[in-house]
Amino acid sequence: MVEITVPETKPATEWIGGQAVQKVSPQRKHALAQGVFFSALYEWAMRYGSGRVGTEWDFRVQPAGGARRPLVPDVAYLSYARVPFECAEDADIPHVAPDVVVEVLSPGDLAAHVEEKISVYLATGTAVVFLVNTASRIVVARKLKLERTFTESDDVTDESLPGFAMPVRALFEEPQPRR
């Protein structure tokens, strides 16, 4: 089995398009959306006892016919069905794709890199990839054969996350100062 290795960097480096690509350091809007999505998924996972949630979590995925490569989603949910609770060490750097991926788009992201990451995630078993666009204030859910856009008046939901609902507007709302 071929495994691609990349240098340990901060921010993390991923393997995309046949090359090592370092993630972009997030700016405020990115960090806010990432934190809010993480919090909502974490609360849901705690309520249902269904799996682990993390930010900037290093996964090693291997598409059919390809090499195992590192991908680091902004937010990931990994169910206990894929890596059981008792196998916590296997979840440190999982060799399976997350069930759910959240990528918050950054101005410097290349569309081809985003599309390749989505393709690799979906080809390796991810049920849904949520793309958060802070500029247009929308969330796009991508699946193998389906794409759905959520606007600020919607709640983000997906059948792979039964009982999960998060208002899209929450991804873009900053705490208001006390007056």
C-alpha positions in Angstrom: 0.0 0.0 0.0 1.3 3.4 -0.9 0.9 6.1 1.7 1.7 9.7 0.9 3.4 11.7 3.7 3.6 15.4 4.0 5.6 17.7 6.3 4.1 18.5 9.7 3.2 22.2 9.4 0.9 24.7 11.1 -1.6 25.1 9.6 -1.7 21.5 8.4 -0.6 20.3 5.0 -2.9 18.1 2.9 -2.4 16.1 -0.3 -4.5 17.6 -3.1 -4.1 17.4 -6.8 -1.0 15.4 -6.6 0.8 17.9 -4.4 1.3 19.0 -0.8 -0.9 22.0 -0.1 -0.8 23.9 3.2 -4.1 25.0 4.6 -4.8 28.7 4.8 -4.8 30.3 8.3 -8.4 31.2 8.9 -9.6 34.7 9.3 -12.4 35.9 11.7 -15.4 34.9 9.6 -13.9 31.5 8.8 -13.1 30.9 12.5 -16.6 31.9 13.6 -18.3 29.6 11.1 -16.0 26.8 11.9 -16.5 27.2 15.7 -20.3 27.4 15.4 -20.6 24.4 13.2 -18.3 22.4 15.5 -20.3 23.4 18.6 -23.6 22.4 17.0 -22.2 19.0 15.8 -20.5 18.4 19.2 -23.8 19.1 21.1 -25.7 16.8 18.7 -23.1 14.0 19.1 -23.1 14.4 22.9 -26.9 14.3 23.0 -27.1 11.1 20.8 -23.8 9.5 21.9 -23.1 8.8 18.3 -19.5 9.7 17.6 -16.6 12.1 17.8 -16.4 15.6 16.4 -13.2 17.6 15.9 -11.7 20.6 14.1 -8.6 20.5 11.9 -8.6 16.7 12.4 -6.0 14.7 10.4 -7.6 11.9 8.4 -5.7 9.4 6.1 -8.1 8.4 3.4 -7.5 6.1 0.4 -9.7 6.3 -2.7 -10.0 3.1 -4.8 -6.9 2.7 -6.9 -5.1 5.7 -5.1 -2.6 6.2 -2.4 -3.6 6.9 1.2 -3.3 10.6 1.7 -3.8 13.2 4.5 -6.9 15.5 4.4 -7.7 17.8 7.3 -11.3 19.0 7.3 -12.2 22.2 9.1 -14.8 20.2 11.1 -15.3 16.4 11.0 -17.8 14.0 12.5 -16.7 10.4 12.9 -19.4 7.9 14.0 -18.8 5.1 16.5 -20.0 2.8 13.8 -16.8 3.6 11.8 -14.4 3.8 14.7 -15.9 2.4 17.9 -15.7 4.3 21.2 -13.4 1.7 22.6 -10.9 2.3 19.8 -9.9 5.9 20.8 -6.3 5.5 19.6 -7.6 4.5 16.1 -9.5 7.8 16.1 -6.4 9.9 16.6 -5.5 9.8 12.9 -8.3 7.7 11.4 -7.6 5.6 8.3 -11.3 6.0 7.3 -13.1 9.0 6.0 -15.3 11.0 8.4 -19.0 10.5 8.1 -19.5 14.2 7.8 -17.1 17.0 6.6 -17.5 20.7 7.0 -15.2 22.9 4.9 -15.4 26.7 5.4 -14.3 28.3 2.1 -11.5 30.7 2.3 -10.8 33.5 -0.3 -7.5 31.7 -1.2 -9.0 28.3 -1.8 -8.7 27.1 -5.3 -11.9 25.7 -6.7 -10.1 22.7 -8.2 -8.6 21.8 -4.8 -12.0 22.1 -3.1 -13.7 19.9 -5.8 -10.9 17.3 -5.5 -11.3 17.1 -1.7 -15.0 16.7 -2.0 -14.6 13.9 -4.6 -12.1 12.1 -2.3 -14.2 12.4 0.8 -17.3 11.1 -1.0 -15.4 8.3 -2.8 -14.0 7.1 0.6 -17.3 7.0 2.4 -18.2 10.4 3.7 -22.0 10.8 3.6 -22.1 14.6 3.2 -19.7 17.5 2.8 -21.0 20.9 4.0 -19.4 23.8 2.2 -19.8 27.1 4.2 -19.5 30.2 2.1 -19.0 33.2 4.5 -19.1 35.7 1.6 -22.5 34.6 0.2 -23.7 33.4 3.7 -24.9 30.0 2.4 -24.2 26.4 3.1 -24.1 23.8 0.3 -24.5 20.1 1.2 -22.8 17.9 -1.3 -23.4 14.2 -1.6 -22.6 11.6 -4.3 -25.7 12.4 -6.4 -27.3 15.4 -4.7 -26.5 19.0 -3.9 -28.6 21.2 -1.7 -28.2 24.9 -0.8 -29.2 26.2 2.6 -29.8 30.0 3.0 -29.9 32.1 6.1 -33.6 31.4 6.6 -32.9 27.6 6.6 -31.7 25.1 9.1 -28.9 22.8 8.0 -30.1 19.2 8.2 -29.2 15.9 6.6 -30.5 12.4 7.0 -27.0 11.2 7.9 -27.4 13.3 11.1 -30.8 12.3 12.5 -32.1 15.0 14.8 -29.5 17.5 13.8 -30.6 21.0 12.9 -28.6 24.2 13.0 -29.8 27.6 11.8 -27.6 28.8 8.9 -27.7 32.4 10.2 -25.9 31.2 13.4 -22.8 30.6 11.4 -22.6 34.4 10.6 -23.8 36.0 13.8 -21.3 37.5 16.2 -22.2 38.0 19.9 -23.7 41.4 20.5 -22.1 43.6 23.1 -24.0 44.2 26.3 -25.5 47.7 26.5 
